[in-house]
Amino acid sequence: MPRFTYDKAYRRDVIMSLADRECLDLALSLGRKYGVDLWEIHFRHYTWLLSNERQIPDSIGKVLHGDLALFRTRCAADIYPSLSGTKYNTLATYFTLLADSANLGAVNKIRAAIPGLDYKEFLAAGSPAEQLLILTPLINDGNVHVISKMGLHFSLSKSAVFGAYCRKFFFHGEGRTVLSYPDRWARVKEMLQFLGKEDKVGVLFLWRGRDFVEDPGGKCVGRGLLTIP
């Protein structure tokens, strides 16, 4: 006698395994016949589609949203931990089905302006200061405005984002173009309008011959001092 006919646990495993491929209709048919939860079969198939970056049919979304609280709980426990923070298409699909417009909007902005940012690492950061440390290596002239707007959603002030950009640009430059420190300073001065008083204090520089030394504390001694108003 085939094991499928008498072993209930084995039979359920076989039926659920069919949902891990393009056999949803067969899995549902057998599920109805042998009393396997159809919502679970749909969720298993959704997990497979998402992990393989397949399109999610509307019919699956309607079934899963039939118990939205359970769907959100299961997604958080069974799907989110395995998602890559840099696979933006998968993240967008995930947040779309969860109807999470805030995270979906952030992912779309990251995909366009900050490729390379690990969004999950960014979300897991324990404080705005840690989030800023994660963002700083990726901030550049082309995306600083986008990041400053996105930062408001995550309690990162616009001033803090521009302050990080100013410090990075002044001390390390940007791209392959080599700029003198006076030229970098001229660019930084253009950005000062976006900084609050506290962040301006954090962008004080000393001129010593051809070298600039950062003094975040604001205690500056020496000649050729450049200060921020």
C-alpha angles and dihedrals in degrees: 000000000000113000090230091069099055108021107080096187092048091047091053091049091052093049092047091048089058087063088061090074140031092296102096095131092053091046091051093047092052090041091058091047096048101033101253114157107262093205089058091050091052091048092050091051091047089053090052093048092049095048090051093046093242126154114267112230116229089236091065092049091052092053094047092047087056085085102026096169091054091045093055092046093050093045091053093048104035108025114024097060091060097046120107115238092219099049094093097175091056092045090050091052091047094051092042093059090045089053088232099153095173096058092037091056091048093050091051091051092047092050090054102037111018108036110177096038112129099225095193091052088048092052092046093055109119098224143011088258091058091046089052091052089054093048099043098079089054099045115109140156091272098055108025092099092050092047092049090055093044091048092066088068089058099042092260110138120229088234093055092052094050090044090056090049093050093052093045095046095045097050101033106023121214135270123337097313110105111216127186117243092252089055090049090049091053089055092047091052089058089059097049091089088071095052127091121223095265093052092045089058088054091058101061119137137195124216112215110168101300096338129093121205122196117231107186091177093062095236103132126176129168138060129302094031116187113202134184118234 
